[in-house]
């Protein structure tokens, strides 16, 4: 029975935390969503609900905790010892990569510089490279890019020097010692070391150590679609074009295919138009394909945003206050629409303040207050929970 339950589990978070400086917006939140289920996330304003959504689809990178979606971890945990190892190896790289600087100066410009000028240029180049590598201490994502660029430069330098080594005559390194005998072994060490480091920098654990988590578009490709609390449509585009943009994560045409209208790109464009039209008909906007999105009534704009999210072919749909600003009639239509989406086999995690909507929709409800999970259960149990009543109405 437990095995069957785990197979139906689509989304699971464990002790998820998101901090903004000294403010903890989400604190140790653990919840789960099963396939085809409608789960609600409620709480007072400022409870951390939207921040939690942003963590789920990687718009915001969580501070700690785990997120598992469709059997894949969205936040990988890197042990401190791994970080220390990566930092140590990167520092070794910083020293190794400096070998090419005296090689360049000694081989390419042996007679150009006077001794003092050469030492000064060498020192400045070394300081500049070490300065660029400083972000390693903070594991910033773009510092890995710098390492890859430097390693590629070193690979090229090592290969060129090995190829041209027979053309070099023995020279004196700024009048200090004969340089040519060290050129070949130095180039070999540089070439092998740089290739090894280049491979290492592309390992998954290294990317994790540098803070590179899955991006929001990658999470969308896995099957997590969402709408936003504030409507985010391209108001000057047509209704159809807005939904076709949601198909971008499912297309494979590259830049040249799109520019030159190659057959593959044309087929994908036609397929996107067909599926976008189906999504619009599903939400009740099939007769307004060419209308300007910004000219639609508020309720229709909300449905348009849901259609765009459905165009991504989600397994889980995150709805952030979809009934906000709707009148009672529009809210009832929204309930019907969400139920139809659920019946189509798509799980739904919804944030909503309208309790009539939530109580009529949700299979289970989780309640947040000040970033902490204070209650969870079926709607009837949540309705009578003292902690929930206190969070919404106060202790009195």
C-alpha positions as CSV (number, residue, x, y, z in Angstrom):
1,X,0.0,0.0,0.0
2,X,2.9,2.4,0.9
3,X,4.5,1.5,-2.5
4,X,1.4,2.4,-4.4
5,X,1.1,5.7,-2.5
6,X,4.7,6.7,-3.4
7,X,4.0,5.9,-7.1
8,X,1.1,8.4,-7.1
9,X,3.2,11.1,-5.4
10,X,3.9,13.8,-7.9
11,X,5.3,16.6,-5.8
12,X,7.0,16.5,-2.4
13,X,8.8,19.1,-0.4
14,X,10.7,18.5,2.8
15,X,11.7,21.2,5.3
16,X,11.8,23.8,2.5
17,X,13.4,27.1,3.7
18,X,13.7,30.5,1.9
19,X,15.5,33.4,3.6
20,X,15.9,36.9,2.4
21,X,18.7,38.3,4.5
22,X,17.5,38.0,8.1
23,X,13.9,37.4,7.0
24,X,12.7,33.8,6.8
25,X,9.8,33.9,4.3
26,X,9.3,30.1,4.2
27,X,10.3,27.9,7.2
28,X,10.5,24.1,7.2
29,X,7.5,23.6,4.9
30,X,6.8,20.0,4.0
31,X,3.8,19.1,1.8
32,X,2.9,16.7,-1.0
33,X,0.6,16.5,-4.0
34,X,-0.5,13.3,-5.6
35,X,-1.3,12.8,-9.3
36,X,-4.8,14.2,-10.2
37,X,-5.3,15.8,-6.8
38,X,-6.4,19.3,-6.0
39,X,-4.5,20.7,-3.1
40,X,-4.9,24.2,-1.7
41,X,-2.4,26.4,0.0
42,X,-4.0,29.1,2.1
43,X,-3.0,31.7,4.7
44,X,-3.1,35.4,5.6
45,X,-1.4,38.0,3.4
46,X,2.4,37.8,3.8
47,X,2.3,34.1,5.0
48,X,4.9,33.1,2.3
49,X,2.6,31.4,-0.2
50,X,3.8,33.0,-3.4
51,X,7.4,32.7,-2.2
52,X,6.8,29.0,-1.8
53,X,5.4,28.8,-5.3
54,X,8.5,30.7,-6.6
55,X,10.7,28.1,-4.9
56,X,8.8,25.2,-6.4
57,X,9.4,26.3,-10.0
58,X,12.8,27.8,-9.3
59,X,11.9,31.4,-10.0
60,X,13.5,31.8,-6.5
61,X,16.3,29.4,-5.4
62,X,15.5,27.9,-2.0
63,X,17.9,28.4,0.9
64,X,17.7,24.8,2.0
65,X,15.4,21.8,2.0
66,X,14.4,19.4,-0.8
67,X,11.9,19.5,-3.7
68,X,11.1,16.3,-5.6
69,X,8.9,16.6,-8.6
70,X,8.0,13.6,-10.9
71,X,10.7,11.6,-9.3
72,X,13.4,14.2,-9.9
73,X,15.1,16.4,-7.3
74,X,14.8,20.1,-8.1
75,X,17.2,21.2,-5.3
76,X,20.3,19.1,-4.9
77,X,22.1,19.2,-1.5
78,X,25.9,19.7,-1.7
79,X,27.8,18.6,1.4
80,X,30.3,21.1,2.9
81,X,33.1,18.6,2.2
82,X,32.2,18.7,-1.5
83,X,32.3,22.5,-1.5
84,X,35.7,22.5,0.3
85,X,37.0,20.0,-2.3
86,X,35.8,22.1,-5.2
87,X,37.3,25.2,-3.7
88,X,40.6,23.5,-3.1
89,X,40.8,22.1,-6.7
90,X,39.9,25.5,-8.1
91,X,42.7,27.2,-6.1
92,X,45.1,24.6,-7.5
93,X,43.7,25.5,-11.0
94,X,44.3,29.1,-10.3
95,X,48.0,28.4,-9.6
96,X,48.4,25.9,-12.5
97,X,46.7,28.3,-15.0
98,X,49.2,31.0,-14.2
99,X,51.9,28.9,-16.0
100,X,50.8,30.1,-19.4
101,X,51.5,33.8,-18.5
102,X,55.3,33.5,-18.4
103,X,55.2,31.1,-21.3
104,X,53.4,33.7,-23.4
105,X,55.8,36.5,-22.4
106,X,58.9,34.5,-22.6
107,X,58.2,32.8,-26.0
108,X,56.2,35.4,-27.9
109,X,57.9,38.6,-26.7
110,X,61.4,37.6,-25.6
111,X,63.0,40.7,-26.9
112,X,60.2,43.2,-26.7
113,X,60.2,44.0,-23.0
114,X,62.9,45.2,-20.7
115,X,63.2,43.1,-17.6
116,X,61.3,45.5,-15.2
117,X,58.5,46.1,-17.7
118,X,58.1,42.3,-18.3
119,X,57.9,41.5,-14.6
120,X,55.4,44.3,-14.1
121,X,53.1,43.0,-17.0
122,X,53.4,39.5,-15.7
123,X,52.4,40.6,-12.2
124,X,49.4,42.6,-13.4
125,X,48.1,39.6,-15.5
126,X,48.5,37.3,-12.6
127,X,46.7,39.6,-10.2
128,X,43.9,40.2,-12.8
129,X,43.3,36.4,-13.2
130,X,43.3,35.8,-9.4
131,X,40.9,38.7,-8.9
132,X,38.5,37.2,-11.5
133,X,38.6,33.9,-9.6
134,X,37.6,35.5,-6.3
135,X,33.9,34.6,-6.7
136,X,34.9,31.0,-6.2
137,X,34.9,31.7,-2.4
138,X,31.1,32.5,-2.7
139,X,30.3,29.8,-5.2
140,X,28.6,32.2,-7.6
141,X,27.2,30.5,-10.7
142,X,29.2,32.7,-13.2
143,X,32.5,31.9,-11.5
144,X,32.3,28.4,-13.0
145,X,32.0,30.1,-16.4
146,X,35.2,32.0,-15.8
147,X,36.9,28.7,-14.9
148,X,35.8,27.1,-18.1
149,X,37.0,30.1,-20.1
150,X,40.4,30.0,-18.4
151,X,40.7,26.3,-18.8
152,X,39.9,26.5,-22.6
153,X,42.5,29.2,-23.0
154,X,45.1,27.0,-21.2
155,X,44.2,24.0,-23.4
156,X,44.7,26.0,-26.5
157,X,48.0,27.5,-25.2
158,X,49.3,24.0,-24.2
159,X,48.4,22.5,-27.6
160,X,49.9,25.4,-29.6
161,X,53.2,25.3,-27.7
162,X,53.5,21.5,-28.1
163,X,52.9,21.8,-31.9
164,X,55.4,24.7,-32.2
165,X,58.0,23.5,-29.7
166,X,60.5,22.4,-32.4
167,X,60.5,25.9,-33.9
168,X,61.7,27.5,-30.6
169,X,65.3,28.1,-30.0
170,X,66.8,28.2,-26.5
171,X,66.1,31.6,-25.0
172,X,66.8,33.3,-21.7
173,X,63.8,34.0,-19.5
174,X,64.3,37.8,-18.9
175,X,68.0,37.1,-18.5
176,X,67.4,34.8,-15.5
177,X,67.6,31.2,-16.8
178,X,67.4,29.2,-20.0
179,X,63.7,28.7,-20.8
180,X,63.4,26.3,-23.7
181,X,64.1,23.1,-21.7
182,X,61.1,23.8,-19.6
183,X,58.7,24.6,-22.5
184,X,57.7,21.1,-23.5
185,X,57.1,19.6,-20.0
186,X,55.4,22.8,-18.9
187,X,53.1,22.6,-21.9
188,X,52.3,19.0,-21.3
189,X,51.4,19.6,-17.6
190,X,49.3,22.6,-18.7
191,X,47.5,20.7,-21.4
192,X,46.7,17.6,-19.3
193,X,45.8,19.6,-16.1
194,X,43.5,22.0,-18.0
195,X,41.7,19.1,-19.8
196,X,41.2,17.3,-16.5
197,X,39.9,20.5,-14.8
198,X,37.7,21.3,-17.8
199,X,36.0,17.9,-17.4
200,X,35.7,18.4,-13.6
201,X,34.0,21.8,-14.0
202,X,31.2,20.2,-16.0
203,X,30.4,17.5,-13.5
204,X,26.9,17.7,-12.0
205,X,28.2,17.9,-8.4
206,X,30.5,20.8,-9.4
207,X,27.6,22.7,-10.9
208,X,25.6,22.1,-7.7
209,X,28.6,23.4,-5.7
210,X,28.5,26.6,-7.8
211,X,24.9,27.1,-7.0
212,X,23.5,26.1,-10.5
213,X,20.1,24.7,-9.9
214,X,17.5,23.9,-12.5
215,X,16.2,27.0,-14.1
216,X,12.5,27.8,-14.3
217,X,12.2,26.9,-17.9
218,X,13.7,23.5,-17.2
219,X,11.2,22.9,-14.4
220,X,8.4,23.8,-16.9
221,X,9.7,21.3,-19.3
222,X,9.5,18.6,-16.6
223,X,5.8,19.4,-16.4
224,X,5.2,22.1,-13.8
225,X,3.1,25.0,-15.2
226,X,1.9,28.1,-13.3
227,X,0.0,31.3,-13.3
228,X,0.9,34.4,-11.3
229,X,-0.8,36.5,-8.6
230,X,-0.6,39.5,-10.9
231,X,-1.7,38.9,-14.5
232,X,1.4,38.6,-16.7
233,X,0.1,38.7,-20.3
234,X,1.6,40.3,-23.4
235,X,-1.3,42.8,-23.7
236,X,-0.4,44.0,-27.2
237,X,-0.4,40.5,-28.7
238,X,-3.4,38.4,-29.7
239,X,-5.0,35.8,-27.5
240,X,-3.7,33.0,-29.7
241,X,-0.1,34.4,-29.7
242,X,-0.1,34.6,-25.9
243,X,-0.9,30.9,-25.6
244,X,1.5,30.0,-28.4
245,X,4.3,31.5,-26.3
246,X,3.5,28.9,-23.7
247,X,4.4,26.2,-26.3
248,X,8.0,27.5,-26.4
249,X,9.2,24.9,-23.9
250,X,7.9,22.1,-26.2
251,X,9.5,23.3,-29.4
252,X,13.0,22.3,-30.7
253,X,13.6,24.7,-33.6
254,X,16.8,26.6,-33.3
255,X,17.6,30.2,-34.3
256,X,18.4,29.4,-38.0
257,X,15.3,27.2,-38.4
258,X,13.1,30.1,-37.1
259,X,14.9,32.7,-39.2
260,X,14.9,30.8,-42.5
261,X,11.5,29.1,-41.9
262,X,12.9,25.6,-42.3
263,X,10.3,22.7,-42.6
264,X,10.8,21.6,-39.1
265,X,10.2,25.0,-37.7
266,X,7.1,25.4,-39.9
267,X,5.7,22.1,-38.6
268,X,6.3,23.1,-35.0
269,X,4.6,26.5,-35.6
270,X,1.5,24.8,-37.0
271,X,1.5,22.3,-34.2
272,X,1.8,25.1,-31.6
273,X,-1.1,27.0,-33.2
274,X,-3.3,23.9,-33.2
275,X,-2.6,23.0,-29.5
276,X,-2.9,26.6,-28.4
277,X,-6.3,26.8,-30.1
278,X,-7.4,23.6,-28.2
279,X,-6.3,25.1,-24.9
280,X,-8.3,28.3,-25.6
281,X,-11.4,26.3,-26.5
282,X,-10.9,24.3,-23.3
283,X,-11.0,27.4,-21.1
284,X,-13.9,29.0,-23.1
285,X,-12.0,31.5,-25.2
286,X,-12.2,29.7,-28.6
287,X,-14.1,32.5,-30.2
288,X,-11.6,35.2,-29.3
289,X,-8.4,33.9,-30.9
290,X,-7.5,37.1,-32.7
291,X,-8.6,39.5,-30.0
292,X,-6.0,41.7,-28.3
293,X,-5.2,40.2,-24.9
294,X,-5.2,43.6,-23.2
295,X,-8.8,44.3,-24.4
296,X,-10.2,41.2,-22.7
297,X,-12.4,41.5,-19.5
298,X,-10.5,40.7,-16.3
299,X,-12.0,37.3,-15.9
300,X,-11.1,36.3,-19.4
301,X,-7.6,37.5,-18.9
302,X,-7.3,35.1,-15.9
303,X,-8.6,32.3,-18.1
304,X,-6.2,33.2,-20.8
305,X,-3.3,32.9,-18.4
306,X,-4.5,29.5,-17.4
307,X,-4.7,28.5,-21.1
308,X,-1.1,29.6,-21.5
309,X,-0.1,27.4,-18.6
310,X,-2.0,24.5,-20.0
311,X,-0.2,24.9,-23.3
312,X,3.1,23.8,-21.5
313,X,1.5,20.4,-21.1
314,X,1.8,20.3,-17.3
315,X,1.5,17.4,-14.9
316,X,1.1,19.8,-12.1
317,X,-0.5,23.3,-12.4
318,X,0.3,26.0,-9.9
319,X,-2.6,28.6,-9.6
320,X,-1.7,31.7,-7.7
321,X,-4.9,33.4,-6.6
322,X,-6.8,32.8,-9.9
323,X,-10.1,34.1,-8.4
324,X,-8.6,37.4,-7.2
325,X,-10.8,40.3,-8.4
326,X,-13.5,38.0,-9.9
327,X,-17.2,38.5,-9.2
328,X,-19.3,35.6,-7.9
329,X,-20.4,34.4,-11.3
330,X,-16.8,34.4,-12.6
331,X,-15.7,32.5,-9.4
332,X,-18.3,29.8,-10.1
333,X,-17.0,29.5,-13.7
334,X,-13.5,29.2,-12.4
335,X,-14.4,26.3,-10.0
336,X,-16.0,24.5,-13.0
337,X,-12.8,25.1,-15.1
338,X,-10.4,23.9,-12.4
339,X,-12.5,20.7,-11.9
340,X,-12.4,20.1,-15.6
341,X,-8.6,20.5,-15.6
342,X,-8.3,18.0,-12.7
343,X,-10.6,15.5,-14.5
344,X,-8.1,15.7,-17.4
345,X,-5.5,14.2,-15.2
346,X,-3.6,17.3,-14.2
347,X,-2.8,17.8,-10.5
348,X,-3.4,21.3,-9.1
349,X,-1.8,23.3,-6.3
350,X,-3.8,26.4,-5.7
351,X,-3.4,29.5,-3.6
352,X,-6.6,31.3,-2.9
353,X,-8.2,33.7,-0.4
354,X,-11.8,33.0,-1.5
355,X,-12.8,30.3,1.0
356,X,-15.9,29.4,-1.0
357,X,-13.7,28.5,-3.9
358,X,-11.3,26.6,-1.8
359,X,-13.9,24.6,0.2
360,X,-15.6,23.6,-3.1
361,X,-12.5,22.6,-4.8
362,X,-9.7,21.2,-2.6
363,X,-9.2,17.6,-1.7
364,X,-6.7,18.7,1.0
365,X,-5.6,22.0,2.4
366,X,-2.3,23.2,3.8
367,X,-2.2,26.4,5.9
368,X,0.8,28.8,6.1
369,X,1.2,31.5,8.7
370,X,4.4,33.6,8.9
371,X,6.1,31.1,6.6
372,X,5.3,28.1,8.8
373,X,2.9,25.3,8.2
374,X,0.3,25.4,11.0
375,X,-2.3,22.9,9.7
376,X,-3.1,20.4,7.0
377,X,-6.1,18.2,6.3
378,X,-9.4,17.9,4.6
379,X,-11.5,21.1,4.1
380,X,-14.0,20.3,7.0
381,X,-11.1,19.7,9.5
382,X,-9.4,23.0,8.4
383,X,-12.6,25.0,8.7
384,X,-12.8,24.1,12.4
385,X,-9.1,24.2,13.3
386,X,-8.4,26.7,16.1
387,X,-5.0,27.6,14.8
388,X,-6.4,28.5,11.4
389,X,-9.2,30.5,12.9
390,X,-6.7,32.4,15.0
391,X,-4.4,33.1,12.0
392,X,-7.3,34.6,10.0
393,X,-9.4,36.2,12.7
394,X,-7.1,36.7,15.7
395,X,-7.1,35.2,19.1
396,X,-10.2,37.1,20.2
